[in-house]
Amino acid sequence: MRVIALFLLSAPLVAAAQPNVVLVMADDQGWGETGYNGHPHLETPVLDEIAAGGLRFDRFYAAAPNCSPTRASILTGRHPNRSGVFAPNHSTRPEEITIAQILRDAGYRTGHFGKWHVGAVKAASPTNPARMGYEEYLAHDNFFELDPPLSLNGAPPEIVPGESSEVCVDAAIAFLDRVLSAGSEPFFVTLWFGSPHSPYRALPEDAALYREVPGTDLANRFAEITAMDRALGRFRQWLRDRGVAGNTLVWFTSDNGITVEGIPEDQRGGLYNGRLRGRKGSLYEGGLRVPGIVEWPAVIAEPRRTSVPAVTTDMFLTLLGLLDLEHPDPDRPLDGMDLSPLILDNSMESRPEPVGFWRFARSSEVGNQRWMDPELTRGTTPTTRNPGIDFVNFRHPVARTEDFGGVAAWLDGRYKLVRTASGKPELYDLDADPYERRDLANRMPRRTATMLRRLEAWQRSVERSLTGEDY
């Protein structure tokens, strides 16, 4: 296996074994909301250290501009519309094949800790973490704050006292302590924090760091990010203390771009996202571009920075490539690509395949039959807004071949096509115009037409998957 060979050549301190993998995700953290991306207020020393010593993606994208879809993209390597995860509180389908299932079958110990949001976490749910490949989980259906109500392996939720990111790390460490004590199996963990999603609740000592920020809500948002950063630092220290940091790949990102949710208008001037256009819900850069950094000391021995576009959907195939594993259904359409050459030896100078984004017109599906029994998909872990989520997923019996609806985008190298809700195409050169201010569609009609055709061909493929054809 190439990873093992690489370890033998470049990292004698690491045994010839498959690496451990930890996928870390923030909830609603924008691209600019890190110190290393130039935020004027935020203190994120741990993320800054990872970015300074590991692989830093300057153009890393969430597969969707909101949470549930992006999470599904990581688990399956497929655009979330293929399995009906159109928006927040939509469930994936039990027929999907997840990276956790594949790694568990390959001998990995698997655990999920924190936000789930691709189905209910209760024991009866057909899309809870256990059904999706995790042997242990402590999870919430959606977002959570201080003293979160969490379900342990599908049991009724119980309040776990503490700062929420620390709670997630505590649970992950407890699980991994047992794993390491039992033997040498590699582990795969998804550590998906509930921060900094609104409403913003922070420890007083963290909020005190942002006394000069205009407004309590904004200060608490920043404080949640700092607390999350600190919790990740404690997890990294545990990896070092247990002697497994060198052989552990840690990949950090967020589920969508920056949001103004929960921030009063008079405080929004304090938000920073590097002048990117748009925010959560939008297919412009501000809604899709997120932090992306990888730490793997045994392999990424020197700091690197890349402008190659990458997306959360890539994480699935990249892990299969790094671990020399095969997908159990090779005919199933996937939407990501294998970035292992970029991670292993920086040999990828450009992205050979475009990336499709599609915010589905989900209102047209509401009258369709449900994919699963609603009694099984109703959530149990309460949020500040509702006692439980009705996770929906609708059947889509006929694949459309045109007039797809919604808003879509096609990212091909430096160029990005955005097809608006009216159907009008816009074209941007992100190298020359990273803030998407100058629409080039009328000046470059051939490129616009070509990209539009490729986008629509991809949407036809997604439509076929949405009918259930892949199962």
KEGU-988492 format. One line per 10 residues: number of its first residue (from 0); their letters; for each residue x, y, z of N, C-alpha, C. Coordinates in steps of 0.02 Angstrom, whole numbers. Example, Ala and Ser with C-alpha at 12.3 -4.5 7.8 and 13.67 -1.06 7.14 Angstrom:
BEGIN
0	AS	660:-284:390:615:-225:390:660:-165:390 | 642:-112:354:684:-53:357:645:2:394
This chain:
BEGIN
0	MRVIALFLLS	42:-60:0:0:0:0:44:62:0 | 24:113:-39:69:170:-47:78:209:17 | 25:213:60:32:249:123:82:215:168 | 77:149:173:124:111:214:195:120:188 | 203:117:122:269:126:93:297:195:109 | 254:245:106:275:312:122:298:317:194 | 260:286:240:279:287:310:349:255:319 | 361:198:285:424:164:294:482:206:269 | 471:246:218:523:287:189:535:351:227 | 481:383:251:488:451:276:474:460:349
10	APLVAAAQPN	449:410:383:430:420:453:446:357:493 | 510:346:509:528:284:543:498:278:612 | 477:334:643:448:329:710:378:301:708 | 347:296:649:279:272:643:279:200:619 | 241:158:651:238:88:630:204:82:563 | 219:28:528:188:16:462:116:-5:473 | 73:43:483:3:30:498:-40:82:464 | -103:65:452:-147:114:424:-155:173:472 | -160:233:446:-165:291:490:-234:296:522 | -235:328:579:-298:348:610:-324:409:573
20	VVLVMADDQG	-390:418:574:-421:474:538:-472:508:584 | -467:574:589:-515:613:627:-539:670:583 | -604:671:569:-635:724:529:-671:771:577 | -648:833:579:-673:883:626:-713:935:588 | -772:952:613:-814:1000:578:-845:1050:627 | -840:1114:608:-876:1167:644:-944:1175:613 | -987:1210:648:-1056:1221:626:-1066:1295:613 | -1068:1315:550:-1080:1385:530:-1019:1430:537 | -960:1403:536:-899:1445:539:-878:1465:469 | -875:1530:456:-857:1554:390:-783:1549:375
30	WGETGYNGHP	-766:1555:310:-697:1552:288:-653:1602:325 | -678:1662:335:-638:1714:367:-636:1712:442 | -671:1664:472:-676:1664:545:-622:1621:578 | -560:1635:558:-500:1606:589:-447:1660:591 | -402:1653:638:-347:1700:640:-304:1696:578 | -290:1635:553:-245:1628:497:-273:1655:432 | -338:1664:428:-368:1695:369:-381:1770:379 | -351:1798:430:-349:1870:437:-404:1902:478 | -439:1863:520:-493:1894:559:-463:1946:608 | -495:2004:612:-466:2057:654:-477:2047:729
40	HLETPVLDEI	-521:2003:749:-537:1994:820:-526:1924:846 | -544:1874:807:-547:1805:832:-478:1778:854 | -479:1742:909:-420:1706:932:-430:1632:921 | -394:1605:872:-397:1534:855:-326:1506:852 | -290:1505:907:-219:1484:905:-208:1413:881 | -255:1368:897:-246:1298:877:-255:1290:801 | -308:1319:774:-317:1316:702:-260:1351:666 | -236:1406:694:-180:1441:663:-117:1397:663 | -107:1360:716:-48:1316:720:-53:1259:669 | -113:1230:662:-121:1177:612:-109:1205:542
50	AAGGLRFDRF	-137:1264:527:-129:1295:462:-56:1311:448 | -19:1331:500:51:1350:491:96:1290:482 | 76:1231:507:120:1173:504:96:1117:460 | 33:1120:436:5:1066:396:-9:1088:325 | -63:1060:297:-85:1078:229:-144:1125:235 | -137:1183:207:-188:1235:209:-220:1244:141 | -286:1235:137:-323:1247:75:-349:1319:75 | -329:1356:25:-356:1424:19:-424:1426:-15 | -440:1373:-52:-505:1369:-86:-538:1302:-68 | -561:1297:-7:-597:1237:14:-671:1255:19
60	YAAAPNCSPT	-714:1210:-6:-785:1224:-12:-827:1172:24 | -881:1195:55:-934:1150:77:-974:1129:15 | -998:1067:14:-1036:1044:-44:-1102:1079:-51 | -1125:1111:2:-1189:1147:2:-1182:1207:48 | -1226:1256:41:-1221:1316:83:-1257:1309:150 | -1271:1248:171:-1302:1237:236:-1285:1167:262 | -1308:1152:322:-1276:1099:362:-1291:1027:341 | -1353:1005:343:-1367:934:330:-1338:910:264 | -1347:947:209:-1320:924:146:-1245:914:146 | -1208:962:174:-1136:956:176:-1114:895:215
70	RASILTGRHP	-1147:882:271:-1129:823:311:-1141:758:273 | -1195:756:235:-1208:697:193:-1153:689:141 | -1128:744:114:-1076:740:62:-1012:708:90 | -995:723:152:-936:694:182:-945:619:193 | -1002:600:217:-1015:530:233:-1016:487:170 | -1042:513:114:-1055:471:56:-1012:485:-5 | -978:542:-7:-941:561:-67:-984:579:-125 | -1048:592:-111:-1096:608:-164:-1128:675:-149 | -1149:709:-203:-1186:770:-191:-1249:752:-153 | -1266:790:-101:-1323:771:-58:-1389:766:-94
80	NRSGVFAPNH	-1399:801:-149:-1462:796:-185:-1474:725:-212 | -1420:687:-221:-1428:619:-247:-1469:576:-198 | -1465:590:-134:-1502:551:-86:-1557:592:-52 | -1576:648:-81:-1632:686:-56:-1618:731:3 | -1554:744:18:-1537:789:74:-1531:860:45 | -1589:891:35:-1591:955:1:-1573:1014:45 | -1584:1008:110:-1581:1066:154:-1575:1042:226 | -1566:1088:273:-1566:1068:344:-1630:1030:362 | -1622:981:406:-1677:939:430:-1704:891:378 | -1666:880:325:-1680:826:278:-1634:768:296
90	STRPEEITIA	-1661:708:294:-1623:648:311:-1590:619:248 | -1534:586:258:-1507:545:204:-1548:480:201 | -1531:436:156:-1568:374:148:-1527:315:174 | -1559:266:204:-1522:209:233:-1485:168:181 | -1503:175:118:-1468:137:65:-1400:167:46 | -1386:227:71:-1322:258:56:-1264:219:89 | -1207:220:57:-1146:187:82:-1101:241:110 | -1082:235:174:-1043:288:206:-970:268:214 | -929:319:223:-858:307:236:-848:269:301 | -891:281:350:-885:245:414:-898:171:405
100	QILRDAGYRT	-947:153:363:-961:83:350:-901:49:317 | -873:82:268:-816:53:232:-756:44:278 | -742:95:318:-684:91:362:-695:40:418 | -755:35:443:-769:-15:495:-759:-85:466 | -783:-96:405:-773:-161:373:-699:-176:361 | -659:-122:355:-587:-130:344:-548:-138:409 | -583:-140:465:-550:-152:529:-541:-91:572 | -568:-35:552:-563:26:593:-614:25:649 | -595:54:706:-642:68:760:-673:136:745 | -738:142:749:-772:201:725:-815:234:778
110	GHFGKWHVGA	-810:300:784:-850:336:832:-870:404:806 | -930:426:824:-955:492:805:-974:531:868 | -953:594:871:-965:634:931:-984:705:911 | -1046:724:930:-1069:792:916:-1130:794:872 | -1133:844:830:-1191:854:786:-1194:800:733 | -1254:776:718:-1265:725:666:-1302:758:608 | -1366:769:616:-1408:810:571:-1416:782:501 | -1407:717:492:-1425:685:428:-1476:630:441 | -1513:637:496:-1563:589:517:-1567:590:593 | -1617:559:620:-1626:556:692:-1573:511:723
120	VKAASPTNPA	-1552:528:784:-1500:488:818:-1529:434:863 | -1594:432:872:-1624:382:917:-1614:311:890 | -1621:262:933:-1605:193:916:-1647:166:858 | -1710:188:853:-1754:162:801:-1742:192:733 | -1704:245:730:-1693:280:667:-1653:237:617 | -1676:233:555:-1638:195:505:-1576:231:480 | -1567:295:501:-1509:333:479:-1471:362:538 | -1474:328:595:-1433:352:652:-1360:333:640 | -1314:359:680:-1243:343:668:-1227:269:669 | -1260:230:712:-1246:159:714:-1264:125:648
130	RMGYEEYLAH	-1321:143:620:-1341:114:556:-1295:137:500 | -1263:194:509:-1220:222:458:-1146:205:469 | -1131:158:516:-1064:131:520:-1025:145:583 | -1055:177:632:-1018:195:693:-1035:146:750 | -983:121:782:-994:75:837:-1013:111:901 | -994:174:908:-1013:212:967:-1026:284:947 | -1076:315:979:-1088:386:966:-1120:420:1025 | -1104:483:1032:-1138:528:1078:-1157:588:1034 | -1222:596:1021:-1241:641:967:-1306:678:980 | -1313:731:941:-1374:772:940:-1401:772:869
140	DNFFELDPPL	-1467:775:864:-1498:778:797:-1475:840:759 | -1465:896:795:-1450:959:762:-1399:998:803 | -1411:1063:814:-1363:1105:850:-1375:1102:925 | -1325:1124:964:-1331:1121:1036:-1284:1174:1066 | -1298:1190:1130:-1261:1244:1164:-1227:1217:1226 | -1217:1259:1276:-1190:1237:1340:-1236:1184:1370 | -1208:1137:1408:-1246:1084:1440:-1293:1049:1391 | -1266:1020:1338:-1308:994:1284:-1346:930:1302 | -1407:922:1275:-1442:858:1280:-1419:811:1224 | -1388:756:1241:-1358:712:1192:-1381:640:1202
150	SLNGAPPEIV	-1382:603:1148:-1401:532:1149:-1339:489:1145 | -1331:443:1191:-1277:395:1190:-1301:331:1157 | -1277:319:1097:-1293:257:1060:-1368:246:1052 | -1405:301:1042:-1476:296:1028:-1521:299:1088 | -1494:303:1148:-1535:306:1208:-1570:374:1212 | -1622:380:1253:-1654:446:1262:-1602:498:1283 | -1608:559:1258:-1556:609:1272:-1552:627:1346 | -1492:641:1368:-1479:664:1436:-1435:726:1433 | -1444:771:1480:-1402:830:1484:-1331:810:1505 | -1283:834:1467:-1213:823:1484:-1184:891:1503
160	PGESSEVCVD	-1169:903:1567:-1147:969:1588:-1079:988:1557 | -1075:1052:1538:-1010:1076:1515:-1015:1117:1451 | -959:1146:1432:-953:1182:1368:-958:1130:1313 | -998:1144:1262:-1018:1091:1216:-960:1061:1177 | -913:1101:1155:-856:1073:1118:-813:1029:1163 | -805:1050:1226:-768:1009:1274:-804:943:1287 | -870:945:1289:-909:883:1299:-895:834:1242 | -895:859:1180:-882:816:1122:-812:785:1126 | -763:826:1144:-694:801:1149:-687:751:1205 | -719:765:1262:-717:717:1318:-742:648:1296
170	AAIAFLDRVL	-798:648:1259:-828:584:1237:-782:549:1188 | -752:587:1141:-707:556:1092:-646:527:1126 | -618:563:1174:-559:538:1209:-575:476:1250 | -634:475:1283:-653:416:1322:-659:355:1277 | -689:363:1219:-695:309:1172:-626:285:1148 | -584:333:1130:-519:314:1101:-472:287:1154 | -479:307:1216:-440:276:1270:-455:202:1273 | -519:185:1266:-537:114:1267:-511:78:1206 | -513:111:1149:-488:81:1087:-413:66:1093 | -375:114:1116:-303:104:1120:-284:54:1174
180	SAGSEPFFVT	-324:52:1227:-311:3:1280:-325:-68:1258 | -369:-75:1208:-388:-142:1185:-341:-171:1134 | -299:-130:1104:-255:-156:1052:-232:-102:1004 | -215:-122:944:-183:-75:897:-227:-59:837 | -292:-71:842:-335:-57:785:-331:17:766 | -331:34:702:-337:104:685:-407:129:700 | -414:194:708:-479:223:724:-499:276:675 | -565:282:667:-595:334:626:-648:369:668 | -641:435:676:-686:474:717:-710:535:679 | -775:548:683:-801:613:661:-817:653:724
190	LWFGSPHSPY	-784:710:730:-792:754:787:-825:818:761 | -891:819:765:-930:872:733:-960:917:787 | -928:975:797:-948:1021:850:-1015:1055:835 | -1047:1079:887:-1109:1117:879:-1098:1191:875 | -1036:1213:881:-1019:1284:879:-993:1303:810 | -1002:1368:791:-1034:1422:829:-1107:1436:810 | -1145:1386:793:-1215:1396:773:-1254:1436:825 | -1299:1479:801:-1342:1517:847:-1393:1471:881 | -1420:1491:938:-1406:1551:977:-1338:1545:1011 | -1306:1601:1023:-1237:1601:1047:-1234:1602:1123
200	RALPEDAALY	-1205:1548:1150:-1199:1540:1222:-1126:1523:1237 | -1093:1566:1275:-1022:1556:1289:-1008:1560:1363 | -953:1529:1383:-929:1536:1451:-908:1609:1463 | -920:1635:1523:-903:1705:1536:-830:1721:1522 | -784:1675:1539:-713:1689:1528:-695:1692:1454 | -732:1656:1412:-720:1660:1340:-750:1724:1312 | -810:1742:1334:-841:1803:1310:-801:1865:1331 | -766:1859:1388:-727:1916:1412:-670:1935:1364 | -649:1888:1323:-596:1902:1275:-619:1952:1222 | -684:1960:1215:-712:2001:1160:-753:2059:1187
210	REVPGTDLAN	-730:2088:1241:-766:2145:1271:-771:2203:1223 | -721:2211:1179:-719:2269:1134:-762:2258:1072 | -788:2197:1062:-830:2183:1004:-899:2213:1015 | -928:2245:964:-993:2278:974:-1051:2229:978 | -1073:2214:1040:-1134:2174:1047:-1121:2106:1080 | -1167:2086:1123:-1161:2024:1159:-1165:1963:1114 | -1210:1963:1066:-1219:1905:1022:-1156:1892:982 | -1127:1945:954:-1066:1937:914:-1009:1914:958 | -1002:1944:1017:-949:1924:1063:-956:1850:1082 | -1017:1828:1094:-1027:1757:1112:-1014:1711:1053
220	RFAEITAMDR	-1029:1733:993:-1013:1692:934:-937:1682:930 | -900:1736:935:-828:1730:933:-802:1687:991 | -833:1695:1049:-812:1656:1107:-824:1581:1096 | -879:1563:1063:-892:1493:1048:-838:1464:1003 | -815:1504:954:-762:1480:909:-698:1471:947 | -682:1517:992:-622:1510:1032:-626:1449:1077 | -684:1436:1107:-692:1376:1149:-684:1312:1108 | -711:1312:1048:-704:1255:1003:-630:1244:986 | -596:1298:971:-525:1295:955:-486:1265:1014 | -502:1287:1074:-467:1261:1133:-481:1186:1142
230	ALGRFRQWLR	-544:1165:1131:-561:1094:1138:-522:1052:1087 | -517:1077:1026:-478:1041:975:-405:1036:997 | -380:1090:1028:-311:1088:1052:-302:1034:1105 | -350:1026:1149:-345:974:1200:-346:905:1168 | -386:897:1116:-388:833:1081:-320:819:1048 | -290:868:1017:-225:859:986:-172:842:1038 | -177:873:1096:-129:858:1149:-137:785:1172 | -200:762:1176:-211:692:1194:-180:646:1143 | -186:662:1079:-153:621:1027:-78:617:1039 | -48:674:1056:23:674:1069:40:634:1132
240	DRGVAGNTLV	1:644:1184:14:608:1247:9:533:1239 | -36:510:1195:-44:438:1185:2:411:1130 | 43:454:1101:92:432:1052:65:415:984 | 6:440:968:-25:423:903:-34:484:857 | -9:542:878:-18:602:837:14:597:769 | 74:568:765:109:564:701:72:524:649 | 38:472:671:3:427:625:-72:442:621 | -91:503:640:-162:522:638:-173:582:591 | -217:571:542:-237:624:496:-295:661:527 | -287:726:540:-341:769:566:-360:819:511
250	WFTSDNGITV	-423:819:492:-447:862:438:-503:906:466 | -491:971:466:-539:1018:494:-572:1059:439 | -639:1069:446:-675:1112:400:-740:1134:434 | -784:1165:395:-850:1188:420:-903:1167:370 | -966:1168:392:-1019:1142:350:-1049:1192:301 | -1035:1256:310:-1057:1307:262:-1023:1372:279 | -1034:1422:237:-1003:1486:247:-1034:1526:304 | -1010:1587:310:-1029:1629:366:-1104:1643:367 | -1130:1655:427:-1202:1670:433:-1211:1733:474 | -1268:1766:463:-1287:1823:505:-1342:1801:553
260	EGIPEDQRGG	-1361:1738:551:-1414:1711:593:-1399:1725:667 | -1446:1755:702:-1437:1769:773:-1396:1830:789 | -1373:1866:738:-1333:1927:748:-1376:1987:729 | -1395:2029:776:-1435:2088:760:-1398:2133:709 | -1437:2170:670:-1407:2210:617:-1354:2258:642 | -1365:2286:702:-1316:2335:726:-1250:2303:749 | -1247:2235:749:-1185:2202:766:-1151:2169:706 | -1185:2168:649:-1159:2130:592:-1097:2162:561 | -1086:2225:575:-1025:2257:549:-962:2227:578 | -967:2192:634:-909:2160:664:-893:2091:635
270	LYNGRLRGRK	-937:2065:592:-923:2001:559:-869:2012:506 | -830:1960:494:-776:1965:444:-774:1900:405 | -774:1905:338:-767:1846:296:-724:1861:235 | -675:1904:244:-628:1918:190:-659:1949:128 | -714:1984:137:-748:2020:82:-780:1973:31 | -786:1909:48:-818:1862:2:-892:1879:-4 | -919:1869:-63:-989:1886:-76:-1035:1830:-50 | -1091:1851:-18:-1141:1803:3:-1126:1774:72 | -1172:1733:94:-1167:1701:159:-1207:1636:158 | -1214:1604:216:-1249:1541:221:-1314:1542:180
280	GSLYEGGLRV	-1325:1490:140:-1383:1487:96:-1369:1508:26 | -1313:1542:14:-1297:1569:-52:-1244:1526:-86 | -1246:1523:-153:-1196:1487:-191:-1139:1531:-213 | -1139:1594:-191:-1079:1634:-200:-1027:1612:-149 | -966:1638:-157:-910:1613:-118:-921:1617:-43 | -954:1670:-19:-964:1678:52:-1008:1625:83 | -1050:1593:42:-1094:1540:68:-1063:1471:64 | -1011:1464:22:-983:1398:10:-911:1389:34 | -871:1443:31:-801:1435:49:-793:1433:124 | -754:1384:148:-748:1371:220:-675:1357:236
290	PGIVEWPAVI	-657:1358:301:-589:1338:319:-576:1265:300 | -515:1251:278:-496:1183:262:-422:1173:277 | -406:1132:326:-337:1119:345:-329:1045:364 | -270:1018:348:-256:948:362:-190:944:400 | -190:905:454:-129:892:492:-117:817:492 | -56:798:474:-36:728:474:40:726:479 | 67:732:538:139:742:546:184:691:511 | 163:628:508:205:577:477:212:588:401 | 165:622:372:165:631:299:175:704:279 | 141:749:313:148:821:298:199:849:348
300	AEPRRTSVPA	262:838:332:315:857:379:333:930:374 | 319:961:317:332:1032:308:267:1068:289 | 259:1130:311:197:1166:296:188:1176:221 | 125:1169:200:108:1179:130:44:1219:124 | 36:1252:69:-23:1292:56:-43:1281:-17 | -107:1270:-29:-129:1256:-97:-189:1299:-116 | -189:1319:-179:-247:1355:-207:-290:1309:-250 | -273:1243:-251:-314:1195:-289:-383:1192:-256 | -437:1202:-294:-504:1198:-263:-518:1127:-238 | -547:1123:-179:-567:1058:-150:-634:1068:-116
310	VTTDMFLTLL	-670:1012:-106:-738:1016:-80:-748:958:-31 | -795:966:15:-807:914:65:-823:846:33 | -853:846:-25:-868:783:-60:-804:744:-75 | -748:779:-82:-684:746:-97:-658:704:-39 | -680:717:21:-650:684:79:-659:609:76 | -715:586:51:-731:515:46:-680:478:1 | -675:500:-61:-630:466:-108:-557:476:-89 | -541:533:-58:-472:544:-36:-453:494:17 | -497:481:65:-482:431:116:-475:361:86 | -520:344:40:-513:279:7:-446:274:-29
320	GLLDLEHPDP	-426:328:-62:-361:328:-97:-303:323:-49 | -304:360:4:-250:358:53:-243:290:87 | -300:258:98:-301:194:134:-301:134:88 | -299:148:22:-298:94:-28:-358:48:-21 | -417:78:-14:-479:41:-7:-523:52:-68 | -567:4:-81:-612:8:-138:-683:22:-114 | -721:56:-156:-792:66:-142:-829:0:-156 | -873:-22:-112:-906:-87:-122:-954:-87:-181 | -974:-29:-206:-1018:-24:-264:-985:21:-315 | -940:-5:-356:-901:38:-401:-943:73:-454
330	DRPLDGMDLS	-1004:50:-465:-1047:81:-515:-1087:140:-487 | -1086:149:-422:-1125:203:-392:-1093:270:-408 | -1130:319:-434:-1101:384:-451:-1077:420:-389 | -1015:445:-392:-986:486:-340:-969:554:-370 | -964:604:-328:-955:672:-354:-889:703:-332 | -855:674:-284:-790:701:-264:-734:671:-305 | -673:688:-286:-615:659:-318:-562:644:-265 | -514:603:-284:-461:582:-239:-406:635:-237 | -398:667:-180:-347:718:-172:-283:690:-140 | -276:625:-138:-218:596:-104:-152:619:-134
340	PLILDNSMES	-146:630:-201:-82:655:-226:-64:724:-197 | -114:764:-185:-103:830:-155:-79:823:-83 | -109:777:-46:-91:768:24:-24:732:32 | -12:681:-8:48:640:1:112:676:-21 | 110:707:-80:173:735:-105:164:801:-143 | 106:832:-135:94:897:-166:101:895:-242 | 83:839:-273:94:831:-345:34:852:-386 | -18:877:-355:-77:900:-392:-74:977:-397 | -65:1002:-457:-58:1074:-468:-124:1107:-486 | -171:1068:-509:-237:1095:-528:-288:1040:-518
350	RPEPVGFWRF	-351:1060:-517:-404:1011:-509:-428:988:-578 | -424:923:-593:-442:900:-660:-517:896:-672 | -557:896:-619:-629:888:-628:-666:947:-596 | -720:972:-628:-759:1026:-599:-799:1003:-538 | -829:1052:-504:-871:1038:-446:-940:1068:-459 | -992:1028:-446:-1060:1053:-453:-1091:1068:-386 | -1129:1122:-383:-1168:1141:-324:-1241:1150:-347 | -1287:1132:-303:-1358:1139:-323:-1402:1146:-262 | -1430:1204:-253:-1479:1215:-200:-1547:1199:-230 | -1573:1141:-212:-1631:1111:-244:-1695:1151:-229
360	ARSSEVGNQR	-1741:1153:-277:-1807:1184:-266:-1851:1134:-229 | -1840:1127:-164:-1870:1072:-126:-1945:1079:-115 | -1972:1139:-124:-2044:1148:-113:-2085:1104:-160 | -2056:1087:-218:-2093:1045:-266:-2099:973:-243 | -2062:953:-191:-2061:883:-169:-2108:870:-111 | -2132:922:-78:-2166:915:-14:-2227:869:-18 | -2261:868:-74:-2320:825:-80:-2306:753:-97 | -2242:737:-109:-2225:668:-128:-2226:621:-67 | -2229:557:-82:-2227:507:-28:-2161:510:9 | -2163:498:73:-2102:498:113:-2060:436:98
370	WMDPELTRGT	-1995:443:100:-1950:387:88:-1951:337:146 | -1960:364:208:-1959:321:268:-2019:337:312 | -2034:293:357:-2088:301:405:-2073:362:450 | -2117:412:450:-2105:472:492:-2096:457:566 | -2127:403:589:-2118:386:660:-2046:367:676 | -2011:341:626:-1942:320:636:-1893:377:627 | -1913:429:591:-1865:482:574:-1874:545:616 | -1922:544:662:-1932:603:704:-1878:607:758 | -1848:666:766:-1794:674:814:-1817:677:886 | -1769:670:931:-1784:669:1003:-1742:718:1043
380	TPTTRNPGID	-1687:742:1015:-1643:787:1054:-1666:859:1044 | -1690:893:1095:-1720:959:1086:-1667:1013:1071 | -1689:1065:1036:-1649:1125:1026:-1685:1183:1059 | -1654:1241:1055:-1686:1301:1083:-1748:1321:1043 | -1759:1290:984:-1813:1311:941:-1870:1261:936 | -1855:1198:948:-1909:1149:944:-1891:1087:984 | -1942:1049:1005:-1929:989:1046:-1901:931:1006 | -1907:931:941:-1881:877:900:-1891:891:827 | -1848:865:785:-1850:879:713:-1888:824:677 | -1928:843:629:-1959:795:584:-1913:790:523
390	FVNFRHPVAR	-1869:741:523:-1822:732:467:-1860:706:406 | -1858:743:352:-1897:724:293:-1850:700:237 | -1878:658:195:-1845:637:134:-1901:610:89 | -1907:639:30:-1965:625:-13:-1944:584:-74 | -1990:541:-95:-1979:504:-157:-1982:551:-217 | -1945:533:-268:-1939:575:-328:-1945:527:-388 | -2005:506:-405:-2013:450:-451:-1990:462:-522 | -1990:525:-545:-1973:539:-615:-1915:588:-617 | -1862:570:-651:-1803:613:-657:-1816:668:-708 | -1807:729:-688:-1812:784:-736:-1751:785:-781
400	TEDFGGVAAW	-1760:809:-842:-1704:814:-889:-1691:886:-911 | -1732:932:-887:-1723:1004:-901:-1765:1043:-851 | -1757:1109:-852:-1794:1152:-805:-1787:1126:-733 | -1725:1122:-710:-1711:1089:-646:-1733:1129:-585 | -1738:1194:-593:-1759:1236:-536:-1704:1245:-486 | -1718:1288:-438:-1669:1303:-386:-1613:1347:-412 | -1558:1348:-376:-1498:1386:-394:-1440:1337:-397 | -1399:1342:-448:-1344:1296:-458:-1281:1333:-477 | -1224:1299:-469:-1160:1328:-487:-1114:1273:-513 | -1067:1293:-555:-1019:1246:-585:-950:1278:-579
410	LDGRYKLVRT	-906:1248:-540:-840:1275:-527:-789:1235:-567 | -755:1269:-613:-707:1237:-657:-643:1278:-657 | -596:1259:-613:-534:1297:-608:-545:1367:-584 | -523:1415:-623:-530:1485:-603:-599:1512:-617 | -639:1477:-657:-704:1503:-677:-761:1470:-638 | -810:1511:-622:-868:1487:-586:-932:1513:-619 | -974:1467:-639:-1039:1484:-667:-1092:1479:-612 | -1133:1529:-606:-1190:1528:-560:-1254:1535:-601 | -1298:1486:-597:-1363:1491:-630:-1414:1511:-577 | -1440:1570:-584:-1484:1599:-533:-1553:1566:-536
420	ASGKPELYDL	-1595:1584:-488:-1663:1555:-485:-1703:1571:-546 | -1689:1626:-579:-1725:1645:-640:-1699:1607:-701 | -1645:1570:-693:-1614:1534:-748:-1558:1572:-781 | -1548:1634:-763:-1496:1675:-793:-1427:1652:-770 | -1381:1640:-818:-1314:1620:-798:-1269:1681:-785 | -1227:1674:-734:-1176:1723:-719:-1109:1688:-720 | -1057:1722:-742:-990:1691:-746:-939:1736:-712 | -897:1706:-670:-847:1743:-633:-779:1710:-641 | -728:1752:-646:-658:1730:-647:-632:1740:-576 | -628:1686:-538:-611:1692:-467:-538:1710:-456
430	DADPYERRDL	-494:1698:-505:-425:1720:-497:-420:1796:-501 | -455:1825:-549:-452:1898:-558:-503:1935:-516 | -557:1899:-497:-613:1931:-461:-639:1884:-407 | -600:1874:-354:-621:1827:-302:-685:1848:-265 | -705:1911:-272:-764:1936:-236:-827:1935:-279 | -821:1906:-340:-878:1896:-385:-917:1961:-396 | -882:2011:-418:-912:2076:-432:-927:2087:-506 | -889:2053:-550:-894:2066:-622:-919:2004:-658 | -981:2007:-681:-1012:1953:-718:-986:1954:-790 | -954:1899:-811:-923:1895:-877:-965:1855:-927
440	ANRMPRRTAT	-1026:1837:-909:-1066:1793:-952:-1075:1822:-1022 | -1089:1886:-1027:-1100:1917:-1093:-1034:1925:-1131 | -978:1932:-1096:-914:1941:-1129:-884:1874:-1150 | -903:1820:-1118:-875:1754:-1133:-932:1704:-1145 | -971:1715:-1199:-1030:1673:-1210:-1014:1600:-1222 | -959:1584:-1256:-942:1514:-1270:-926:1476:-1207 | -884:1506:-1165:-868:1473:-1102:-931:1465:-1059 | -971:1516:-1058:-1033:1513:-1018:-1078:1456:-1042 | -1087:1451:-1108:-1130:1399:-1135:-1102:1329:-1122 | -1036:1321:-1128:-1005:1256:-1116:-1013:1235:-1043
450	MLRRLEAWQR	-1000:1282:-998:-1007:1265:-928:-1079:1251:-909 | -1126:1287:-939:-1197:1275:-926:-1217:1205:-950 | -1192:1184:-1007:-1208:1117:-1033:-1181:1063:-986 | -1121:1073:-961:-1092:1023:-916:-1129:1021:-849 | -1149:1080:-826:-1188:1082:-764:-1253:1044:-773 | -1287:1054:-828:-1352:1021:-838:-1344:946:-849 | -1289:925:-880:-1277:852:-887:-1266:821:-818 | -1230:856:-775:-1221:831:-707:-1287:829:-669 | -1329:879:-678:-1393:880:-643:-1437:822:-665 | -1432:802:-729:-1471:744:-751:-1448:681:-715
460	SVERSLTGED	-1383:675:-705:-1357:618:-668:-1383:619:-596 | -1382:677:-564:-1407:684:-496:-1481:666:-493 | -1520:688:-542:-1591:672:-544:-1602:596:-548 | -1561:561:-586:-1570:488:-591:-1556:456:-523 | -1505:479:-489:-1491:453:-422:-1548:467:-374 | -1577:526:-380:-1630:547:-334:-1692:502:-341 | -1702:472:-398:-1759:426:-405:-1748:361:-369 | -1686:348:-348:-1669:284:-316:-1636:235:-363 | -1619:258:-422:-1590:213:-473:-1526:179:-449 | -1487:213:-406:-1423:185:-385:-1430:127:-336
470	Y	-1489:117:-308:-1498:64:-258:-1523:0:-289
